[in-house]
Amino acid sequence: MTSYARTMTRDNELSGGVAMAAVAAMIAALFAGSTALTPLYVIYKQAFGFSQVTLTLVYAVYVVGNLAALLFFGRLSDVIGRRPAAMAAMTVAVVSALSFLFAENLAWLDIARILSGLGIGIGAGTGTAWLAELIEGEDKSRAAIVATSTNFLGLGLGALISGLLAEYAPLPLRLTFVVYLALLALVTLLIWRTRETVFEPGRLSDVPMRPRLSVPESIRARFVAPAVTGFGAMALVGFYAALAPSVLAQQLHVTNHADAGALFFELSVVTAATILATARLASRTVMLAALVLMIPTVAVVVAAQVLASMAIMIIATALCGAAAALGYRGGLQVVNQIAPAKRRAEVVSAFFVCCFCGNALPVIGIGVLSSWASATVASLAFASMITIFSLVALGFGVRYAR
């Protein structure tokens, strides 16, 4: 059995706030890789000659890597330790970036996206659990706040820097990933020196290799609301990460790649700021507020497309950022609170499965539906789905409020 304790810190190990910053940087760097493609999708679409449906599949295929990581390796860091699992995640991220760097066709993009999802799937649960153990005292709420805010800052910076390089620098499909590889190298060095928090770790052979997605029976009813909330929150993020550049180009007639990156950066900054601003609010209150806010938010997103208004799109983006922040942070914090200490990474991984599915599956649905009907009809269907999910989660959240 793996036990948790404060370990002796060697002279060359990072500890305290510096260690937390290193783990937060890892989370941000991993997630930055998932949105570096956001402003590049239109370029890839033209370069490789694929359709809008294929574009959404390229975005969403990374959920294969996510699910592989979380189903097979959800307990990896609980068994072998946080640092070895984090180093594995960073290694996979490097291989993913190299695949993007040398991509010559659609198959390369799919492989790179799957590897990106695998690295994020391993690193997200590991990093969140690691932060919770690096924080002194019983109150672990700061772990969710740090993890979620850096997550979204990473997402935003990935899209913004990629958009700027795509619009104003040469070789955007290459230079973006050269810069990203340099970032990964720096973060990997920091993680290598960060204090381990799992005392007496086991071996890799001790990790069960059978697919496992488990939530203890004692908390399953209480898990429904944060799980559905996380799904909805990340569905909003997925819409902007995969489809916003196409919406800007086709319906709002904005073709500047930097603008596409900046729009997603706006969403991420609002998200991170909302997480920090609501840090003192009760996690369940934040989660329920997110569910209420999601309903008018998707209505404004649809209105921006129907009216072809960039001003409304900017407002919709801010609302999406706030709703995503409240939903993701509130849901994750509730999960951290209800999860048994010895199974925290496993339960957090189950929460991330819901988030990653929300981030990818609705995007596929929108892409397929938009090929049969108009983009507006597809967005209306998306808004209806978010509304229904929000109402269901509200019911569970209120019923199991205690």
C-alpha positions as CSV (number, residue, x, y, z in Angstrom):
1,M,0.0,0.0,0.0
2,T,1.3,3.4,-0.9
3,S,1.5,5.8,2.1
4,Y,1.7,9.6,2.0
5,A,4.0,11.7,4.2
6,R,6.2,14.8,4.1
7,T,9.5,13.4,3.0
8,M,13.0,14.7,3.8
9,T,14.0,17.4,1.3
10,R,17.5,17.1,-0.2
11,D,19.5,20.2,-0.7
12,N,19.0,20.1,-4.5
13,E,15.3,19.6,-4.4
14,L,12.7,22.3,-4.9
15,S,10.2,22.6,-2.1
16,G,7.5,24.9,-0.7
17,G,6.2,27.6,-3.0
18,V,8.9,27.0,-5.6
19,A,7.9,23.3,-5.9
20,M,4.3,24.4,-6.3
21,A,5.3,26.8,-9.0
22,A,7.2,24.1,-10.9
23,V,4.2,21.7,-10.8
24,A,1.8,24.5,-11.8
25,A,4.2,25.3,-14.7
26,M,4.0,21.6,-15.8
27,I,0.2,21.7,-15.9
28,A,0.3,25.0,-17.9
29,A,2.9,23.7,-20.3
30,L,1.0,20.4,-21.0
31,F,-2.3,22.2,-21.6
32,A,-0.6,24.9,-23.8
33,G,0.3,22.1,-26.2
34,S,-3.4,21.3,-26.7
35,T,-4.3,24.8,-27.9
36,A,-1.2,25.6,-29.8
37,L,-3.1,24.2,-32.8
38,T,-6.2,26.5,-32.3
39,P,-5.0,29.3,-34.7
40,L,-3.3,26.7,-36.9
41,Y,-6.3,24.5,-37.8
42,V,-7.3,26.8,-40.7
43,I,-3.7,26.6,-42.1
44,Y,-3.6,22.8,-41.7
45,K,-7.0,22.6,-43.3
46,Q,-5.7,24.4,-46.4
47,A,-2.3,22.7,-46.4
48,F,-3.6,19.2,-46.1
49,G,-6.9,19.7,-47.8
50,F,-9.3,18.2,-45.3
51,S,-12.9,19.1,-44.5
52,Q,-14.5,20.8,-41.5
53,V,-15.6,17.4,-40.1
54,T,-12.1,16.1,-40.3
55,L,-10.9,19.3,-38.6
56,T,-13.1,18.5,-35.6
57,L,-11.9,14.9,-35.6
58,V,-8.3,16.1,-35.5
59,Y,-9.1,18.2,-32.5
60,A,-11.2,15.6,-30.7
61,V,-9.0,12.5,-31.4
62,Y,-6.8,13.5,-28.5
63,V,-9.5,12.2,-26.2
64,V,-8.2,8.7,-27.2
65,G,-4.9,9.6,-25.5
66,N,-6.8,11.1,-22.6
67,L,-8.9,8.1,-21.9
68,A,-6.0,5.7,-22.4
69,A,-4.0,7.6,-19.8
70,L,-6.9,7.9,-17.3
71,L,-8.3,4.4,-17.7
72,F,-5.0,2.6,-17.6
73,F,-2.8,5.0,-15.7
74,G,-5.2,6.8,-13.3
75,R,-3.4,5.4,-10.3
76,L,0.1,5.6,-11.8
77,S,1.4,8.4,-9.6
78,D,-0.3,7.0,-6.6
79,V,1.9,3.9,-7.0
80,I,5.2,4.9,-8.5
81,G,5.3,8.5,-7.2
82,R,4.4,12.0,-8.5
83,R,7.8,12.8,-10.0
84,P,8.3,9.7,-12.1
85,A,4.7,10.0,-13.4
86,A,5.2,13.7,-14.2
87,M,8.4,12.9,-16.1
88,A,6.6,10.3,-18.1
89,A,4.0,12.9,-19.0
90,M,6.6,15.4,-20.1
91,T,8.4,12.8,-22.2
92,V,5.2,12.0,-24.1
93,A,4.5,15.7,-24.6
94,V,8.0,16.1,-26.1
95,V,7.3,13.2,-28.6
96,S,3.9,14.8,-29.4
97,A,5.6,18.2,-30.2
98,L,8.2,16.5,-32.3
99,S,5.4,14.8,-34.3
100,F,3.7,18.1,-34.9
101,L,7.0,19.7,-35.9
102,F,7.6,17.1,-38.6
103,A,4.0,16.5,-39.6
104,E,3.5,16.0,-43.3
105,N,0.0,14.7,-43.5
106,L,-3.2,14.1,-41.6
107,A,-2.0,10.8,-40.0
108,W,0.9,12.7,-38.3
109,L,-1.5,15.2,-36.8
110,D,-3.7,12.4,-35.5
111,I,-0.8,10.6,-33.9
112,A,0.5,13.9,-32.4
113,R,-2.9,14.8,-31.0
114,I,-3.3,11.3,-29.4
115,L,0.1,11.6,-27.8
116,S,-0.7,15.1,-26.6
117,G,-3.9,13.7,-25.0
118,L,-1.9,10.9,-23.4
119,G,0.6,13.3,-21.8
120,I,-2.1,15.6,-20.5
121,G,-4.1,12.7,-19.2
122,I,-1.1,11.4,-17.2
123,G,0.1,14.9,-16.1
124,A,-3.2,16.5,-15.1
125,G,-4.2,14.0,-12.4
126,T,-0.6,13.7,-11.2
127,G,-0.1,17.4,-11.0
128,T,-3.3,18.1,-9.2
129,A,-2.7,15.4,-6.6
130,W,0.9,16.6,-6.2
131,L,-0.2,20.2,-5.6
132,A,-2.6,19.0,-2.9
133,E,0.2,17.2,-1.1
134,L,2.7,20.1,-1.4
135,I,0.2,22.4,0.4
136,E,0.6,22.4,4.1
137,G,-2.4,21.9,6.4
138,E,-5.7,20.2,5.9
139,D,-7.3,22.7,3.5
140,K,-6.6,21.5,0.0
141,S,-8.8,24.0,-1.8
142,R,-5.7,25.9,-3.0
143,A,-4.7,22.9,-5.0
144,A,-7.8,23.2,-7.2
145,I,-7.4,26.9,-7.5
146,V,-3.7,26.7,-8.6
147,A,-4.3,23.8,-10.9
148,T,-7.3,25.3,-12.7
149,S,-5.9,28.8,-13.0
150,T,-2.6,27.6,-14.4
151,N,-4.4,25.1,-16.6
152,F,-6.4,27.9,-18.3
153,L,-3.4,30.3,-18.5
154,G,-1.5,27.6,-20.3
155,L,-4.4,27.1,-22.7
156,G,-4.6,30.8,-23.4
157,L,-0.9,31.4,-23.8
158,G,-0.6,28.4,-26.1
159,A,-3.3,29.8,-28.5
160,L,-2.1,33.4,-28.2
161,I,1.6,32.7,-29.0
162,S,0.7,30.3,-31.7
163,G,-1.6,32.9,-33.3
164,L,1.0,35.6,-33.2
165,L,3.6,33.3,-34.8
166,A,1.1,32.1,-37.4
167,E,0.3,35.7,-38.5
168,Y,3.6,37.5,-38.1
169,A,6.4,34.9,-38.3
170,P,7.6,32.6,-41.0
171,L,7.0,28.8,-41.0
172,P,4.1,28.9,-38.5
173,L,3.6,25.1,-38.6
174,R,7.2,24.6,-37.6
175,L,8.3,27.6,-35.5
176,T,5.3,27.2,-33.1
177,F,6.6,23.8,-32.0
178,V,10.2,24.7,-31.9
179,V,9.3,27.3,-29.3
180,Y,7.0,24.8,-27.5
181,L,9.8,22.2,-27.3
182,A,12.1,24.8,-25.6
183,L,9.4,25.4,-23.0
184,L,9.0,21.7,-22.4
185,A,12.7,21.3,-21.9
186,L,12.8,24.0,-19.2
187,V,9.8,22.7,-17.3
188,T,11.1,19.1,-17.4
189,L,14.3,20.3,-15.7
190,L,12.2,21.9,-12.9
191,I,10.1,18.9,-12.4
192,W,13.2,16.7,-12.1
193,R,14.2,18.7,-9.1
194,T,10.8,19.0,-7.4
195,R,10.2,17.2,-4.1
196,E,8.5,13.9,-4.2
197,T,5.5,13.5,-1.9
198,V,4.8,9.8,-2.2
199,F,6.6,8.0,0.6
200,E,7.8,4.4,-0.2
201,P,6.6,4.4,-3.9
202,G,6.0,1.1,-5.6
203,R,7.1,-0.2,-9.0
204,L,5.6,0.2,-12.4
205,S,4.7,-3.5,-12.3
206,D,2.5,-2.8,-9.3
207,V,0.2,-0.5,-11.4
208,P,-2.9,-2.5,-12.6
209,M,-2.9,-2.5,-16.4
210,R,-6.6,-3.4,-16.8
211,P,-8.9,-0.5,-17.8
212,R,-10.2,1.1,-14.7
213,L,-12.6,4.0,-14.2
214,S,-13.6,3.9,-10.6
215,V,-15.4,6.2,-8.1
216,P,-15.9,4.8,-4.6
217,E,-19.5,3.8,-4.1
218,S,-19.8,6.0,-1.0
219,I,-19.4,9.2,-3.1
220,R,-20.9,8.2,-6.4
221,A,-24.2,10.2,-6.0
222,R,-22.2,13.3,-4.9
223,F,-19.8,12.8,-7.8
224,V,-22.5,13.2,-10.5
225,A,-22.9,17.0,-10.2
226,P,-19.2,17.9,-10.4
227,A,-18.7,15.4,-13.2
228,V,-21.5,16.8,-15.4
229,T,-20.4,20.4,-14.5
230,G,-16.8,19.6,-15.6
231,F,-18.2,18.1,-18.9
232,G,-20.2,21.3,-19.6
233,A,-17.4,23.6,-18.7
234,M,-14.9,21.9,-20.9
235,A,-17.5,21.6,-23.7
236,L,-17.5,25.5,-23.8
237,V,-13.7,25.5,-23.9
238,G,-13.7,22.9,-26.7
239,F,-16.1,24.9,-28.8
240,Y,-13.7,27.9,-28.7
241,A,-10.5,25.8,-29.1
242,A,-11.7,23.9,-32.1
243,L,-14.4,25.9,-33.8
244,A,-14.0,29.6,-33.0
245,P,-11.4,30.2,-35.7
246,S,-13.8,28.7,-38.3
247,V,-16.7,30.7,-36.9
248,L,-14.6,33.9,-37.1
249,A,-13.6,33.2,-40.7
250,Q,-16.8,31.9,-42.1
251,Q,-19.5,33.8,-40.2
252,L,-17.8,36.9,-38.9
253,H,-15.3,37.3,-41.8
254,V,-12.3,37.7,-39.5
255,T,-9.3,35.8,-41.0
256,N,-6.4,37.1,-38.9
257,H,-4.8,34.2,-37.1
258,A,-3.7,36.4,-34.2
259,D,-7.3,37.4,-33.7
260,A,-8.3,33.8,-33.4
261,G,-5.6,33.2,-30.8
262,A,-6.4,36.4,-29.0
263,L,-10.1,35.4,-28.7
264,F,-9.2,32.1,-27.0
265,F,-6.6,34.0,-24.8
266,E,-9.5,36.3,-23.7
267,L,-11.5,33.3,-22.6
268,S,-8.5,31.8,-20.7
269,V,-7.6,35.1,-19.0
270,V,-11.2,35.6,-17.9
271,T,-11.3,32.0,-16.7
272,A,-8.1,32.3,-14.6
273,A,-9.2,35.7,-13.2
274,T,-12.6,34.3,-12.2
275,I,-11.0,31.3,-10.5
276,L,-8.8,33.7,-8.4
277,A,-11.6,36.2,-7.7
278,T,-13.9,33.5,-6.4
279,A,-11.2,31.6,-4.4
280,R,-13.0,32.3,-1.1
281,L,-16.4,31.1,-2.2
282,A,-17.6,27.7,-1.2
283,S,-16.8,25.1,-3.9
284,R,-20.4,23.8,-4.1
285,T,-21.8,27.4,-4.4
286,V,-19.3,28.1,-7.2
287,M,-20.2,24.8,-9.0
288,L,-24.0,25.6,-8.9
289,A,-23.4,29.2,-10.0
290,A,-21.6,27.8,-13.1
291,L,-24.5,25.6,-14.0
292,V,-26.9,28.5,-13.8
293,L,-24.5,30.8,-15.9
294,M,-24.0,28.2,-18.6
295,I,-27.6,28.5,-19.8
296,P,-27.6,32.2,-20.8
297,T,-24.0,31.9,-22.0
298,V,-24.7,29.5,-24.8
299,A,-27.6,31.7,-25.9
300,V,-25.2,34.6,-26.3
301,V,-22.8,32.4,-28.3
302,V,-25.6,31.5,-30.7
303,A,-26.7,35.2,-30.9
304,A,-23.1,36.2,-31.9
305,Q,-23.2,33.8,-34.8
306,V,-26.7,34.6,-36.0
307,L,-26.0,38.4,-35.9
308,A,-22.4,38.0,-37.2
309,S,-21.3,40.4,-34.5
310,M,-17.7,40.5,-33.2
311,A,-18.8,42.7,-30.3
312,I,-21.3,40.1,-29.1
313,M,-18.7,37.3,-29.7
314,I,-16.3,39.1,-27.4
315,I,-19.0,39.3,-24.7
316,A,-19.9,35.7,-25.3
317,T,-16.3,34.7,-24.9
318,A,-16.1,36.5,-21.5
319,L,-19.2,34.8,-20.3
320,C,-17.9,31.4,-21.5
321,G,-14.7,32.1,-19.6
322,A,-16.5,32.8,-16.4
323,A,-18.8,29.8,-16.7
324,A,-15.9,27.5,-17.5
325,A,-13.9,28.8,-14.6
326,L,-16.7,28.4,-12.1
327,G,-17.6,24.9,-13.4
328,Y,-14.1,23.5,-13.7
329,R,-12.8,24.9,-10.5
330,G,-15.9,24.2,-8.5
331,G,-16.2,20.7,-9.8
332,L,-12.6,19.8,-9.3
333,Q,-12.6,21.3,-5.8
334,V,-15.7,19.3,-4.8
335,V,-14.1,16.2,-6.2
336,N,-10.9,16.9,-4.2
337,Q,-13.0,17.3,-1.0
338,I,-15.1,14.1,-1.4
339,A,-12.3,11.8,-2.6
340,P,-10.7,9.4,-0.1
341,A,-7.0,10.4,0.4
342,K,-5.6,7.1,-0.7
343,R,-7.6,7.2,-4.0
344,R,-7.4,10.9,-4.7
345,A,-5.5,10.7,-8.0
346,E,-7.8,7.9,-9.2
347,V,-11.0,9.9,-8.4
348,V,-9.5,13.1,-9.9
349,S,-8.7,11.1,-13.0
350,A,-12.3,10.0,-13.2
351,F,-13.3,13.7,-13.1
352,F,-10.9,14.5,-15.8
353,V,-12.3,11.7,-18.0
354,C,-15.7,13.6,-17.8
355,C,-13.9,16.9,-18.6
356,F,-12.0,15.5,-21.6
357,C,-15.1,13.9,-23.0
358,G,-16.9,17.2,-22.7
359,N,-14.0,18.9,-24.4
360,A,-14.0,16.6,-27.4
361,L,-17.3,14.8,-28.0
362,P,-19.6,17.8,-28.5
363,V,-17.1,19.3,-30.9
364,I,-17.4,16.2,-33.1
365,G,-21.2,16.4,-32.9
366,I,-21.1,20.1,-34.0
367,G,-18.8,19.3,-36.9
368,V,-20.9,16.4,-38.2
369,L,-24.2,18.3,-37.8
370,S,-22.8,21.4,-39.5
371,S,-22.0,19.2,-42.6
372,W,-25.7,18.3,-42.8
373,A,-27.2,21.6,-41.8
374,S,-26.0,25.1,-41.2
375,A,-23.5,26.1,-38.6
376,T,-26.2,28.0,-36.7
377,V,-28.3,24.9,-36.4
378,A,-25.3,23.0,-35.1
379,S,-24.7,25.7,-32.5
380,L,-28.3,25.7,-31.4
381,A,-28.1,21.9,-30.9
382,F,-24.9,22.5,-28.8
383,A,-26.7,25.2,-26.7
384,S,-29.6,22.8,-26.1
385,M,-27.3,20.1,-24.9
386,I,-25.5,22.4,-22.5
387,T,-28.8,23.6,-21.1
388,I,-30.1,20.1,-20.5
389,F,-26.9,19.0,-18.9
390,S,-26.9,22.0,-16.6
391,L,-30.4,21.4,-15.4
392,V,-29.6,17.7,-14.7
393,A,-26.4,18.6,-12.8
394,L,-28.3,21.3,-10.8
395,G,-30.8,18.7,-9.7
396,F,-28.1,16.4,-8.4
397,G,-26.1,19.3,-6.9
398,V,-29.1,20.6,-4.9
399,R,-30.2,17.2,-3.8
400,Y,-26.8,16.1,-2.5
401,A,-25.8,19.5,-1.1
402,R,-24.7,18.0,2.1
